[in-house]
Amino acid sequence: MFCTGLKQLPLLWSESLKTTNGGKPTIHGNANGAPCLFPFHYKGNLYTSCTYADHNALWCATTANYDRDKLWGDCGNANGARCVFPFQYKKNLYTSCTDINHKALWCATTANYDQDELWGHCSNYGKHTIHGNANGAPCLFPFQYKENLYTSCTYADHNALWCATTANYDRDKLWGDCKPTTGGNANGAPCLFPFQYKENLYTSCTYSGHDTLWCATTANYDRDKLWGDCTI
């Protein structure tokens, strides 16, 4: 999930899809991860974005009227900014979204979370698993299995492509089958993140150059031209 000793690496890329706020899951609160709904009413005022009002972290209502429904959750604090990779968190370097110390995948939106403390939730399109025992949680790469490190879905000891949904399968035993793509030209192969497209790096499905959310199924679309539509 991370590597150390790389603090001087240059900025490699920014996430192609924005993080946090409208349509993205909340954390904590009492809304079971429901997304923010804007605008919402709170104490007679109308809010069009996450707020610190009466709270020590950015939060939002998940219905149009908090005063009536009392449903809410915490937001990220980056106002929809894009992920930045690699980013430093607790002196470790991350090159993809992570669930460390969170219940959902997140990223920093600057190169140094330790310094700036700006973050948001990551999009999970194309990353959720099926079957397995992880309740549809997304793959988490890289992951450890039998002391080997995997950076993509694998057939290891399985008759279908699968992945772990935590960084260490040997410890946590949580896994799922990788969700196939549809359409495209990759015969249903799962998305592979990150992938290169027109010399940009993508860490989630994208609309770039396409009318529907899609992904590459190899690490380099520019070279291999293999892709599929993302299933949600």
mmCIF file of the C-alpha atoms, coordinates in Angstrom:
data_MODEL
# 
_entry.id   MODEL 
# 
loop_
_atom_site.group_PDB 
_atom_site.id 
_atom_site.type_symbol 
_atom_site.label_atom_id 
_atom_site.label_alt_id 
_atom_site.label_comp_id 
_atom_site.label_asym_id 
_atom_site.label_entity_id 
_atom_site.label_seq_id 
_atom_site.pdbx_PDB_ins_code 
_atom_site.Cartn_x 
_atom_site.Cartn_y 
_atom_site.Cartn_z 
_atom_site.occupancy 
_atom_site.B_iso_or_equiv 
_atom_site.pdbx_formal_charge 
_atom_site.auth_seq_id 
_atom_site.auth_comp_id 
_atom_site.auth_asym_id 
_atom_site.auth_atom_id 
_atom_site.pdbx_PDB_model_num 
ATOM 1   C CA . MET A 1 1   ? 0.000   0.000   0.000   1.00 0.00 ? 1   MET A CA 1 
ATOM 2   C CA . PHE A 1 2   ? 2.866   2.378   0.551   1.00 0.00 ? 2   PHE A CA 1 
ATOM 3   C CA . CYS A 1 3   ? 6.587   2.695   0.343   1.00 0.00 ? 3   CYS A CA 1 
ATOM 4   C CA . THR A 1 4   ? 9.083   4.639   2.375   1.00 0.00 ? 4   THR A CA 1 
ATOM 5   C CA . GLY A 1 5   ? 12.218  6.607   1.702   1.00 0.00 ? 5   GLY A CA 1 
ATOM 6   C CA . LEU A 1 6   ? 10.811  8.345   -1.384  1.00 0.00 ? 6   LEU A CA 1 
ATOM 7   C CA . LYS A 1 7   ? 10.016  11.793  -0.079  1.00 0.00 ? 7   LYS A CA 1 
ATOM 8   C CA . GLN A 1 8   ? 11.787  13.562  -2.935  1.00 0.00 ? 8   GLN A CA 1 
ATOM 9   C CA . LEU A 1 9   ? 9.735   11.978  -5.707  1.00 0.00 ? 9   LEU A CA 1 
ATOM 10  C CA . PRO A 1 10  ? 8.188   14.588  -8.015  1.00 0.00 ? 10  PRO A CA 1 
ATOM 11  C CA . LEU A 1 11  ? 4.449   14.968  -8.396  1.00 0.00 ? 11  LEU A CA 1 
ATOM 12  C CA . LEU A 1 12  ? 3.332   12.271  -10.839 1.00 0.00 ? 12  LEU A CA 1 
ATOM 13  C CA . TRP A 1 13  ? -0.331  12.944  -11.514 1.00 0.00 ? 13  TRP A CA 1 
ATOM 14  C CA . SER A 1 14  ? -3.622  14.276  -10.272 1.00 0.00 ? 14  SER A CA 1 
ATOM 15  C CA . GLU A 1 15  ? -6.753  12.154  -9.993  1.00 0.00 ? 15  GLU A CA 1 
ATOM 16  C CA . SER A 1 16  ? -8.927  12.466  -13.081 1.00 0.00 ? 16  SER A CA 1 
ATOM 17  C CA . LEU A 1 17  ? -12.181 12.571  -11.084 1.00 0.00 ? 17  LEU A CA 1 
ATOM 18  C CA . LYS A 1 18  ? -12.880 14.974  -8.275  1.00 0.00 ? 18  LYS A CA 1 
ATOM 19  C CA . THR A 1 19  ? -13.096 13.831  -4.671  1.00 0.00 ? 19  THR A CA 1 
ATOM 20  C CA . THR A 1 20  ? -15.681 14.369  -1.969  1.00 0.00 ? 20  THR A CA 1 
ATOM 21  C CA . ASN A 1 21  ? -18.950 16.258  -1.763  1.00 0.00 ? 21  ASN A CA 1 
ATOM 22  C CA . GLY A 1 22  ? -21.985 15.765  -4.002  1.00 0.00 ? 22  GLY A CA 1 
ATOM 23  C CA . GLY A 1 23  ? -22.492 12.097  -4.893  1.00 0.00 ? 23  GLY A CA 1 
ATOM 24  C CA . LYS A 1 24  ? -19.621 10.795  -2.792  1.00 0.00 ? 24  LYS A CA 1 
ATOM 25  C CA . PRO A 1 25  ? -20.124 8.830   0.442   1.00 0.00 ? 25  PRO A CA 1 
ATOM 26  C CA . THR A 1 26  ? -19.939 10.475  3.829   1.00 0.00 ? 26  THR A CA 1 
ATOM 27  C CA . ILE A 1 27  ? -18.230 8.939   6.846   1.00 0.00 ? 27  ILE A CA 1 
ATOM 28  C CA . HIS A 1 28  ? -19.170 8.822   10.516  1.00 0.00 ? 28  HIS A CA 1 
ATOM 29  C CA . GLY A 1 29  ? -22.448 10.576  11.239  1.00 0.00 ? 29  GLY A CA 1 
ATOM 30  C CA . ASN A 1 30  ? -25.720 8.633   11.200  1.00 0.00 ? 30  ASN A CA 1 
ATOM 31  C CA . ALA A 1 31  ? -26.545 8.317   7.489   1.00 0.00 ? 31  ALA A CA 1 
ATOM 32  C CA . ASN A 1 32  ? -24.800 5.001   6.800   1.00 0.00 ? 32  ASN A CA 1 
ATOM 33  C CA . GLY A 1 33  ? -22.456 6.564   4.246   1.00 0.00 ? 33  GLY A CA 1 
ATOM 34  C CA . ALA A 1 34  ? -25.170 8.282   2.198   1.00 0.00 ? 34  ALA A CA 1 
ATOM 35  C CA . PRO A 1 35  ? -23.798 11.098  0.005   1.00 0.00 ? 35  PRO A CA 1 
ATOM 36  C CA . CYS A 1 36  ? -24.191 14.780  0.751   1.00 0.00 ? 36  CYS A CA 1 
ATOM 37  C CA . LEU A 1 37  ? -27.279 16.461  -0.666  1.00 0.00 ? 37  LEU A CA 1 
ATOM 38  C CA . PHE A 1 38  ? -26.923 20.116  -1.643  1.00 0.00 ? 38  PHE A CA 1 
ATOM 39  C CA . PRO A 1 39  ? -28.443 22.493  -0.882  1.00 0.00 ? 39  PRO A CA 1 
ATOM 40  C CA . PHE A 1 40  ? -29.625 21.510  2.594   1.00 0.00 ? 40  PHE A CA 1 
ATOM 41  C CA . HIS A 1 41  ? -31.331 23.365  5.450   1.00 0.00 ? 41  HIS A CA 1 
ATOM 42  C CA . TYR A 1 42  ? -29.673 23.556  8.867   1.00 0.00 ? 42  TYR A CA 1 
ATOM 43  C CA . LYS A 1 43  ? -31.017 25.774  11.643  1.00 0.00 ? 43  LYS A CA 1 
ATOM 44  C CA . GLY A 1 44  ? -32.966 27.780  9.101   1.00 0.00 ? 44  GLY A CA 1 
ATOM 45  C CA . ASN A 1 45  ? -29.947 28.449  6.878   1.00 0.00 ? 45  ASN A CA 1 
ATOM 46  C CA . LEU A 1 46  ? -29.316 27.018  3.403   1.00 0.00 ? 46  LEU A CA 1 
ATOM 47  C CA . TYR A 1 47  ? -25.946 25.355  2.754   1.00 0.00 ? 47  TYR A CA 1 
ATOM 48  C CA . THR A 1 48  ? -24.608 24.614  -0.726  1.00 0.00 ? 48  THR A CA 1 
ATOM 49  C CA . SER A 1 49  ? -21.395 22.884  0.359   1.00 0.00 ? 49  SER A CA 1 
ATOM 50  C CA . CYS A 1 50  ? -19.932 21.068  3.348   1.00 0.00 ? 50  CYS A CA 1 
ATOM 51  C CA . THR A 1 51  ? -19.684 23.197  6.478   1.00 0.00 ? 51  THR A CA 1 
ATOM 52  C CA . TYR A 1 52  ? -18.020 23.403  9.886   1.00 0.00 ? 52  TYR A CA 1 
ATOM 53  C CA . ALA A 1 53  ? -21.185 24.854  11.459  1.00 0.00 ? 53  ALA A CA 1 
ATOM 54  C CA . ASP A 1 54  ? -21.421 23.573  15.069  1.00 0.00 ? 54  ASP A CA 1 
ATOM 55  C CA . HIS A 1 55  ? -18.954 20.782  14.259  1.00 0.00 ? 55  HIS A CA 1 
ATOM 56  C CA . ASN A 1 56  ? -15.195 20.278  14.450  1.00 0.00 ? 56  ASN A CA 1 
ATOM 57  C CA . ALA A 1 57  ? -14.980 18.636  11.016  1.00 0.00 ? 57  ALA A CA 1 
ATOM 58  C CA . LEU A 1 58  ? -16.553 19.391  7.641   1.00 0.00 ? 58  LEU A CA 1 
ATOM 59  C CA . TRP A 1 59  ? -19.991 17.811  7.449   1.00 0.00 ? 59  TRP A CA 1 
ATOM 60  C CA . CYS A 1 60  ? -23.162 17.858  5.376   1.00 0.00 ? 60  CYS A CA 1 
ATOM 61  C CA . ALA A 1 61  ? -26.771 16.753  5.543   1.00 0.00 ? 61  ALA A CA 1 
ATOM 62  C CA . THR A 1 62  ? -27.746 13.767  3.431   1.00 0.00 ? 62  THR A CA 1 
ATOM 63  C CA . THR A 1 63  ? -31.308 14.990  2.917   1.00 0.00 ? 63  THR A CA 1 
ATOM 64  C CA . ALA A 1 64  ? -32.536 18.423  1.894   1.00 0.00 ? 64  ALA A CA 1 
ATOM 65  C CA . ASN A 1 65  ? -33.664 19.308  5.416   1.00 0.00 ? 65  ASN A CA 1 
ATOM 66  C CA . TYR A 1 66  ? -31.424 18.486  8.362   1.00 0.00 ? 66  TYR A CA 1 
ATOM 67  C CA . ASP A 1 67  ? -33.735 20.358  10.724  1.00 0.00 ? 67  ASP A CA 1 
ATOM 68  C CA . ARG A 1 68  ? -36.446 17.815  9.962   1.00 0.00 ? 68  ARG A CA 1 
ATOM 69  C CA . ASP A 1 69  ? -34.536 14.597  9.197   1.00 0.00 ? 69  ASP A CA 1 
ATOM 70  C CA . LYS A 1 70  ? -31.377 14.916  11.339  1.00 0.00 ? 70  LYS A CA 1 
ATOM 71  C CA . LEU A 1 71  ? -29.310 12.812  8.894   1.00 0.00 ? 71  LEU A CA 1 
ATOM 72  C CA . TRP A 1 72  ? -25.699 13.790  8.339   1.00 0.00 ? 72  TRP A CA 1 
ATOM 73  C CA . GLY A 1 73  ? -22.117 12.655  7.733   1.00 0.00 ? 73  GLY A CA 1 
ATOM 74  C CA . ASP A 1 74  ? -18.585 14.026  7.667   1.00 0.00 ? 74  ASP A CA 1 
ATOM 75  C CA . CYS A 1 75  ? -17.132 15.254  4.371   1.00 0.00 ? 75  CYS A CA 1 
ATOM 76  C CA . GLY A 1 76  ? -13.553 15.469  3.242   1.00 0.00 ? 76  GLY A CA 1 
ATOM 77  C CA . ASN A 1 77  ? -12.127 18.956  3.545   1.00 0.00 ? 77  ASN A CA 1 
ATOM 78  C CA . ALA A 1 78  ? -10.764 19.603  0.057   1.00 0.00 ? 78  ALA A CA 1 
ATOM 79  C CA . ASN A 1 79  ? -13.961 20.958  -1.522  1.00 0.00 ? 79  ASN A CA 1 
ATOM 80  C CA . GLY A 1 80  ? -13.868 18.489  -4.390  1.00 0.00 ? 80  GLY A CA 1 
ATOM 81  C CA . ALA A 1 81  ? -10.205 18.971  -5.314  1.00 0.00 ? 81  ALA A CA 1 
ATOM 82  C CA . ARG A 1 82  ? -8.499  16.192  -7.260  1.00 0.00 ? 82  ARG A CA 1 
ATOM 83  C CA . CYS A 1 83  ? -6.316  13.528  -5.668  1.00 0.00 ? 83  CYS A CA 1 
ATOM 84  C CA . VAL A 1 84  ? -2.578  14.133  -5.918  1.00 0.00 ? 84  VAL A CA 1 
ATOM 85  C CA . PHE A 1 85  ? -0.207  11.181  -6.218  1.00 0.00 ? 85  PHE A CA 1 
ATOM 86  C CA . PRO A 1 86  ? 2.153   10.394  -4.696  1.00 0.00 ? 86  PRO A CA 1 
ATOM 87  C CA . PHE A 1 87  ? 1.187   11.938  -1.360  1.00 0.00 ? 87  PHE A CA 1 
ATOM 88  C CA . GLN A 1 88  ? 2.779   11.700  2.063   1.00 0.00 ? 88  GLN A CA 1 
ATOM 89  C CA . TYR A 1 89  ? 0.706   10.535  5.040   1.00 0.00 ? 89  TYR A CA 1 
ATOM 90  C CA . LYS A 1 90  ? 2.294   9.878   8.418   1.00 0.00 ? 90  LYS A CA 1 
ATOM 91  C CA . LYS A 1 91  ? 5.714   9.951   6.720   1.00 0.00 ? 91  LYS A CA 1 
ATOM 92  C CA . ASN A 1 92  ? 4.786   7.168   4.277   1.00 0.00 ? 92  ASN A CA 1 
ATOM 93  C CA . LEU A 1 93  ? 4.301   7.711   0.551   1.00 0.00 ? 93  LEU A CA 1 
ATOM 94  C CA . TYR A 1 94  ? 1.098   6.576   -1.185  1.00 0.00 ? 94  TYR A CA 1 
ATOM 95  C CA . THR A 1 95  ? 0.724   6.202   -4.933  1.00 0.00 ? 95  THR A CA 1 
ATOM 96  C CA . SER A 1 96  ? -2.988  5.348   -4.948  1.00 0.00 ? 96  SER A CA 1 
ATOM 97  C CA . CYS A 1 97  ? -6.107  5.791   -2.831  1.00 0.00 ? 97  CYS A CA 1 
ATOM 98  C CA . THR A 1 98  ? -5.996  4.025   0.512   1.00 0.00 ? 98  THR A CA 1 
ATOM 99  C CA . ASP A 1 99  ? -8.374  3.013   3.302   1.00 0.00 ? 99  ASP A CA 1 
ATOM 100 C CA . ILE A 1 100 ? -5.803  3.372   6.068   1.00 0.00 ? 100 ILE A CA 1 
ATOM 101 C CA . ASN A 1 101 ? -7.405  4.888   9.189   1.00 0.00 ? 101 ASN A CA 1 
ATOM 102 C CA . HIS A 1 102 ? -10.661 5.299   7.241   1.00 0.00 ? 102 HIS A CA 1 
ATOM 103 C CA . LYS A 1 103 ? -13.703 3.198   6.401   1.00 0.00 ? 103 LYS A CA 1 
ATOM 104 C CA . ALA A 1 104 ? -13.638 4.304   2.755   1.00 0.00 ? 104 ALA A CA 1 
ATOM 105 C CA . LEU A 1 105 ? -10.948 4.871   0.137   1.00 0.00 ? 105 LEU A CA 1 
ATOM 106 C CA . TRP A 1 106 ? -9.447  8.346   0.391   1.00 0.00 ? 106 TRP A CA 1 
ATOM 107 C CA . CYS A 1 107 ? -6.532  10.392  -0.876  1.00 0.00 ? 107 CYS A CA 1 
ATOM 108 C CA . ALA A 1 108 ? -4.724  13.610  -0.120  1.00 0.00 ? 108 ALA A CA 1 
ATOM 109 C CA . THR A 1 109 ? -5.302  16.505  -2.466  1.00 0.00 ? 109 THR A CA 1 
ATOM 110 C CA . THR A 1 110 ? -1.834  17.932  -1.991  1.00 0.00 ? 110 THR A CA 1 
ATOM 111 C CA . ALA A 1 111 ? 1.514   16.160  -2.083  1.00 0.00 ? 111 ALA A CA 1 
ATOM 112 C CA . ASN A 1 112 ? 1.902   16.303  1.698   1.00 0.00 ? 112 ASN A CA 1 
ATOM 113 C CA . TYR A 1 113 ? -1.067  15.444  3.915   1.00 0.00 ? 113 TYR A CA 1 
ATOM 114 C CA . ASP A 1 114 ? 1.115   15.680  7.022   1.00 0.00 ? 114 ASP A CA 1 
ATOM 115 C CA . GLN A 1 115 ? 1.681   19.345  6.240   1.00 0.00 ? 115 GLN A CA 1 
ATOM 116 C CA . ASP A 1 116 ? -1.607  20.418  4.614   1.00 0.00 ? 116 ASP A CA 1 
ATOM 117 C CA . GLU A 1 117 ? -4.193  17.953  5.985   1.00 0.00 ? 117 GLU A CA 1 
ATOM 118 C CA . LEU A 1 118 ? -6.364  18.219  2.858   1.00 0.00 ? 118 LEU A CA 1 
ATOM 119 C CA . TRP A 1 119 ? -8.162  15.085  1.689   1.00 0.00 ? 119 TRP A CA 1 
ATOM 120 C CA . GLY A 1 120 ? -11.234 13.622  0.049   1.00 0.00 ? 120 GLY A CA 1 
ATOM 121 C CA . HIS A 1 121 ? -12.951 10.343  -0.748  1.00 0.00 ? 121 HIS A CA 1 
ATOM 122 C CA . CYS A 1 122 ? -12.015 8.500   -3.932  1.00 0.00 ? 122 CYS A CA 1 
ATOM 123 C CA . SER A 1 123 ? -14.367 7.355   -6.626  1.00 0.00 ? 123 SER A CA 1 
ATOM 124 C CA . ASN A 1 124 ? -14.880 3.587   -6.606  1.00 0.00 ? 124 ASN A CA 1 
ATOM 125 C CA . TYR A 1 125 ? -16.360 3.140   -10.085 1.00 0.00 ? 125 TYR A CA 1 
ATOM 126 C CA . GLY A 1 126 ? -15.009 -0.053  -11.606 1.00 0.00 ? 126 GLY A CA 1 
ATOM 127 C CA . LYS A 1 127 ? -13.242 -1.052  -8.398  1.00 0.00 ? 127 LYS A CA 1 
ATOM 128 C CA . HIS A 1 128 ? -15.964 -2.822  -6.423  1.00 0.00 ? 128 HIS A CA 1 
ATOM 129 C CA . THR A 1 129 ? -15.693 -6.588  -6.152  1.00 0.00 ? 129 THR A CA 1 
ATOM 130 C CA . ILE A 1 130 ? -18.351 -9.271  -6.470  1.00 0.00 ? 130 ILE A CA 1 
ATOM 131 C CA . HIS A 1 131 ? -18.727 -12.592 -4.650  1.00 0.00 ? 131 HIS A CA 1 
ATOM 132 C CA . GLY A 1 132 ? -15.989 -13.249 -2.086  1.00 0.00 ? 132 GLY A CA 1 
ATOM 133 C CA . ASN A 1 133 ? -16.461 -12.221 1.547   1.00 0.00 ? 133 ASN A CA 1 
ATOM 134 C CA . ALA A 1 134 ? -15.843 -8.463  1.514   1.00 0.00 ? 134 ALA A CA 1 
ATOM 135 C CA . ASN A 1 135 ? -19.405 -7.283  0.840   1.00 0.00 ? 135 ASN A CA 1 
ATOM 136 C CA . GLY A 1 136 ? -18.449 -5.676  -2.455  1.00 0.00 ? 136 GLY A CA 1 
ATOM 137 C CA . ALA A 1 137 ? -15.566 -3.617  -1.077  1.00 0.00 ? 137 ALA A CA 1 
ATOM 138 C CA . PRO A 1 138 ? -13.165 -2.349  -3.753  1.00 0.00 ? 138 PRO A CA 1 
ATOM 139 C CA . CYS A 1 139 ? -9.837  -3.972  -4.521  1.00 0.00 ? 139 CYS A CA 1 
ATOM 140 C CA . LEU A 1 140 ? -6.919  -2.454  -2.678  1.00 0.00 ? 140 LEU A CA 1 
ATOM 141 C CA . PHE A 1 141 ? -3.579  -2.496  -4.512  1.00 0.00 ? 141 PHE A CA 1 
ATOM 142 C CA . PRO A 1 142 ? -0.960  -3.500  -3.824  1.00 0.00 ? 142 PRO A CA 1 
ATOM 143 C CA . PHE A 1 143 ? -1.974  -6.355  -1.525  1.00 0.00 ? 143 PHE A CA 1 
ATOM 144 C CA . GLN A 1 144 ? -0.043  -9.177  0.096   1.00 0.00 ? 144 GLN A CA 1 
ATOM 145 C CA . TYR A 1 145 ? -1.028  -12.806 -0.549  1.00 0.00 ? 145 TYR A CA 1 
ATOM 146 C CA . LYS A 1 146 ? 1.148   -15.688 0.620   1.00 0.00 ? 146 LYS A CA 1 
ATOM 147 C CA . GLU A 1 147 ? 3.923   -13.151 1.201   1.00 0.00 ? 147 GLU A CA 1 
ATOM 148 C CA . ASN A 1 148 ? 3.838   -11.991 -2.432  1.00 0.00 ? 148 ASN A CA 1 
ATOM 149 C CA . LEU A 1 149 ? 2.784   -8.472  -3.416  1.00 0.00 ? 149 LEU A CA 1 
ATOM 150 C CA . TYR A 1 150 ? 0.113   -8.078  -6.110  1.00 0.00 ? 150 TYR A CA 1 
ATOM 151 C CA . THR A 1 151 ? -0.553  -4.829  -7.957  1.00 0.00 ? 151 THR A CA 1 
ATOM 152 C CA . SER A 1 152 ? -3.514  -6.064  -10.007 1.00 0.00 ? 152 SER A CA 1 
ATOM 153 C CA . CYS A 1 153 ? -6.205  -8.750  -9.957  1.00 0.00 ? 153 CYS A CA 1 
ATOM 154 C CA . THR A 1 154 ? -4.815  -12.280 -10.090 1.00 0.00 ? 154 THR A CA 1 
ATOM 155 C CA . TYR A 1 155 ? -5.792  -15.890 -10.779 1.00 0.00 ? 155 TYR A CA 1 
ATOM 156 C CA . ALA A 1 156 ? -3.462  -17.131 -8.015  1.00 0.00 ? 156 ALA A CA 1 
ATOM 157 C CA . ASP A 1 157 ? -5.088  -20.229 -6.445  1.00 0.00 ? 157 ASP A CA 1 
ATOM 158 C CA . HIS A 1 158 ? -8.459  -19.226 -7.918  1.00 0.00 ? 158 HIS A CA 1 
ATOM 159 C CA . ASN A 1 159 ? -10.385 -19.941 -11.109 1.00 0.00 ? 159 ASN A CA 1 
ATOM 160 C CA . ALA A 1 160 ? -11.459 -16.322 -11.582 1.00 0.00 ? 160 ALA A CA 1 
ATOM 161 C CA . LEU A 1 161 ? -9.654  -13.011 -11.315 1.00 0.00 ? 161 LEU A CA 1 
ATOM 162 C CA . TRP A 1 162 ? -9.732  -11.825 -7.707  1.00 0.00 ? 162 TRP A CA 1 
ATOM 163 C CA . CYS A 1 163 ? -8.145  -9.304  -5.375  1.00 0.00 ? 163 CYS A CA 1 
ATOM 164 C CA . ALA A 1 164 ? -7.812  -8.572  -1.690  1.00 0.00 ? 164 ALA A CA 1 
ATOM 165 C CA . THR A 1 165 ? -9.782  -5.671  -0.300  1.00 0.00 ? 165 THR A CA 1 
ATOM 166 C CA . THR A 1 166 ? -7.223  -4.820  2.365   1.00 0.00 ? 166 THR A CA 1 
ATOM 167 C CA . ALA A 1 167 ? -3.469  -4.453  2.043   1.00 0.00 ? 167 ALA A CA 1 
ATOM 168 C CA . ASN A 1 168 ? -2.767  -7.821  3.667   1.00 0.00 ? 168 ASN A CA 1 
ATOM 169 C CA . TYR A 1 169 ? -4.834  -10.850 2.680   1.00 0.00 ? 169 TYR A CA 1 
ATOM 170 C CA . ASP A 1 170 ? -2.602  -13.133 4.745   1.00 0.00 ? 170 ASP A CA 1 
ATOM 171 C CA . ARG A 1 171 ? -3.757  -11.291 7.854   1.00 0.00 ? 171 ARG A CA 1 
ATOM 172 C CA . ASP A 1 172 ? -7.308  -10.167 7.019   1.00 0.00 ? 172 ASP A CA 1 
ATOM 173 C CA . LYS A 1 173 ? -8.576  -12.861 4.601   1.00 0.00 ? 173 LYS A CA 1 
ATOM 174 C CA . LEU A 1 174 ? -10.909 -10.390 2.849   1.00 0.00 ? 174 LEU A CA 1 
ATOM 175 C CA . TRP A 1 175 ? -11.338 -10.734 -0.905  1.00 0.00 ? 175 TRP A CA 1 
ATOM 176 C CA . GLY A 1 176 ? -13.666 -10.540 -3.870  1.00 0.00 ? 176 GLY A CA 1 
ATOM 177 C CA . ASP A 1 177 ? -13.780 -11.379 -7.557  1.00 0.00 ? 177 ASP A CA 1 
ATOM 178 C CA . CYS A 1 178 ? -12.757 -8.495  -9.783  1.00 0.00 ? 178 CYS A CA 1 
ATOM 179 C CA . LYS A 1 179 ? -15.694 -6.902  -11.538 1.00 0.00 ? 179 LYS A CA 1 
ATOM 180 C CA . PRO A 1 180 ? -15.589 -7.404  -15.307 1.00 0.00 ? 180 PRO A CA 1 
ATOM 181 C CA . THR A 1 181 ? -15.903 -4.571  -17.790 1.00 0.00 ? 181 THR A CA 1 
ATOM 182 C CA . THR A 1 182 ? -18.574 -4.539  -20.478 1.00 0.00 ? 182 THR A CA 1 
ATOM 183 C CA . GLY A 1 183 ? -18.352 -3.588  -24.115 1.00 0.00 ? 183 GLY A CA 1 
ATOM 184 C CA . GLY A 1 184 ? -14.960 -2.402  -25.265 1.00 0.00 ? 184 GLY A CA 1 
ATOM 185 C CA . ASN A 1 185 ? -12.435 -4.809  -26.740 1.00 0.00 ? 185 ASN A CA 1 
ATOM 186 C CA . ALA A 1 186 ? -10.955 -6.546  -23.687 1.00 0.00 ? 186 ALA A CA 1 
ATOM 187 C CA . ASN A 1 187 ? -13.383 -9.472  -23.467 1.00 0.00 ? 187 ASN A CA 1 
ATOM 188 C CA . GLY A 1 188 ? -14.649 -8.415  -20.045 1.00 0.00 ? 188 GLY A CA 1 
ATOM 189 C CA . ALA A 1 189 ? -11.236 -8.102  -18.401 1.00 0.00 ? 189 ALA A CA 1 
ATOM 190 C CA . PRO A 1 190 ? -11.344 -5.967  -15.222 1.00 0.00 ? 190 PRO A CA 1 
ATOM 191 C CA . CYS A 1 191 ? -10.062 -2.424  -15.033 1.00 0.00 ? 191 CYS A CA 1 
ATOM 192 C CA . LEU A 1 192 ? -6.408  -2.002  -14.150 1.00 0.00 ? 192 LEU A CA 1 
ATOM 193 C CA . PHE A 1 193 ? -5.518  1.073   -12.107 1.00 0.00 ? 193 PHE A CA 1 
ATOM 194 C CA . PRO A 1 194 ? -3.595  3.209   -12.545 1.00 0.00 ? 194 PRO A CA 1 
ATOM 195 C CA . PHE A 1 195 ? -3.518  3.248   -16.346 1.00 0.00 ? 195 PHE A CA 1 
ATOM 196 C CA . GLN A 1 196 ? -1.983  5.597   -18.875 1.00 0.00 ? 196 GLN A CA 1 
ATOM 197 C CA . TYR A 1 197 ? -4.167  7.296   -21.498 1.00 0.00 ? 197 TYR A CA 1 
ATOM 198 C CA . LYS A 1 198 ? -2.816  10.025  -23.756 1.00 0.00 ? 198 LYS A CA 1 
ATOM 199 C CA . GLU A 1 199 ? 0.189   10.294  -21.456 1.00 0.00 ? 199 GLU A CA 1 
ATOM 200 C CA . ASN A 1 200 ? -1.988  11.004  -18.397 1.00 0.00 ? 200 ASN A CA 1 
ATOM 201 C CA . LEU A 1 201 ? -2.332  8.566   -15.516 1.00 0.00 ? 201 LEU A CA 1 
ATOM 202 C CA . TYR A 1 202 ? -5.821  7.597   -14.306 1.00 0.00 ? 202 TYR A CA 1 
ATOM 203 C CA . THR A 1 203 ? -6.583  5.939   -10.980 1.00 0.00 ? 203 THR A CA 1 
ATOM 204 C CA . SER A 1 204 ? -10.311 5.438   -11.549 1.00 0.00 ? 204 SER A CA 1 
ATOM 205 C CA . CYS A 1 205 ? -12.780 5.148   -14.407 1.00 0.00 ? 205 CYS A CA 1 
ATOM 206 C CA . THR A 1 206 ? -13.062 8.245   -16.552 1.00 0.00 ? 206 THR A CA 1 
ATOM 207 C CA . TYR A 1 207 ? -15.240 9.924   -19.181 1.00 0.00 ? 207 TYR A CA 1 
ATOM 208 C CA . SER A 1 208 ? -12.142 11.278  -20.931 1.00 0.00 ? 208 SER A CA 1 
ATOM 209 C CA . GLY A 1 209 ? -12.593 10.888  -24.695 1.00 0.00 ? 209 GLY A CA 1 
ATOM 210 C CA . HIS A 1 210 ? -15.722 8.789   -24.190 1.00 0.00 ? 210 HIS A CA 1 
ATOM 211 C CA . ASP A 1 211 ? -19.464 9.140   -23.596 1.00 0.00 ? 211 ASP A CA 1 
ATOM 212 C CA . THR A 1 212 ? -19.561 6.587   -20.765 1.00 0.00 ? 212 THR A CA 1 
ATOM 213 C CA . LEU A 1 213 ? -17.292 5.735   -17.842 1.00 0.00 ? 213 LEU A CA 1 
ATOM 214 C CA . TRP A 1 214 ? -14.496 3.497   -19.070 1.00 0.00 ? 214 TRP A CA 1 
ATOM 215 C CA . CYS A 1 215 ? -11.095 2.178   -18.063 1.00 0.00 ? 215 CYS A CA 1 
ATOM 216 C CA . ALA A 1 216 ? -8.098  0.501   -19.588 1.00 0.00 ? 216 ALA A CA 1 
ATOM 217 C CA . THR A 1 217 ? -7.540  -3.144  -18.769 1.00 0.00 ? 217 THR A CA 1 
ATOM 218 C CA . THR A 1 218 ? -3.767  -2.908  -18.984 1.00 0.00 ? 218 THR A CA 1 
ATOM 219 C CA . ALA A 1 219 ? -1.422  -0.375  -17.438 1.00 0.00 ? 219 ALA A CA 1 
ATOM 220 C CA . ASN A 1 220 ? -0.850  1.437   -20.743 1.00 0.00 ? 220 ASN A CA 1 
ATOM 221 C CA . TYR A 1 221 ? -3.791  2.156   -23.029 1.00 0.00 ? 221 TYR A CA 1 
ATOM 222 C CA . ASP A 1 222 ? -1.589  4.235   -25.323 1.00 0.00 ? 222 ASP A CA 1 
ATOM 223 C CA . ARG A 1 223 ? 0.390   1.102   -26.105 1.00 0.00 ? 223 ARG A CA 1 
ATOM 224 C CA . ASP A 1 224 ? -2.147  -1.725  -25.784 1.00 0.00 ? 224 ASP A CA 1 
ATOM 225 C CA . LYS A 1 225 ? -5.467  -0.060  -26.743 1.00 0.00 ? 225 LYS A CA 1 
ATOM 226 C CA . LEU A 1 226 ? -7.449  -2.450  -24.512 1.00 0.00 ? 226 LEU A CA 1 
ATOM 227 C CA . TRP A 1 227 ? -10.458 -1.066  -22.682 1.00 0.00 ? 227 TRP A CA 1 
ATOM 228 C CA . GLY A 1 228 ? -13.967 -1.653  -21.386 1.00 0.00 ? 228 GLY A CA 1 
ATOM 229 C CA . ASP A 1 229 ? -16.909 0.226   -19.947 1.00 0.00 ? 229 ASP A CA 1 
ATOM 230 C CA . CYS A 1 230 ? -16.994 0.348   -16.158 1.00 0.00 ? 230 CYS A CA 1 
ATOM 231 C CA . THR A 1 231 ? -19.714 -1.433  -14.257 1.00 0.00 ? 231 THR A CA 1 
ATOM 232 C CA . ILE A 1 232 ? -20.967 0.359   -11.171 1.00 0.00 ? 232 ILE A CA 1 
# 
